């Protein structure tokens, strides 16, 4: 069964997903399904940015 033609709802277009700017690397990152429950608390784009020492952060 194809998406959107039956019981399976169509996925949202990727350009319509919410996004944020990482405070460490200043790059935009978009919403991911694994962040669905706590998107408001997500601050960093990756574990690498999250673990970067405060001295090296911009």
Buried (B, 14 or more C-beta within 10 A) or exposed (E): EEEEEEEEEEEEEEEEEEEBEBEBBEEEBEBEEEBEEEEEEBEBBEEEBEEBEEEEEE
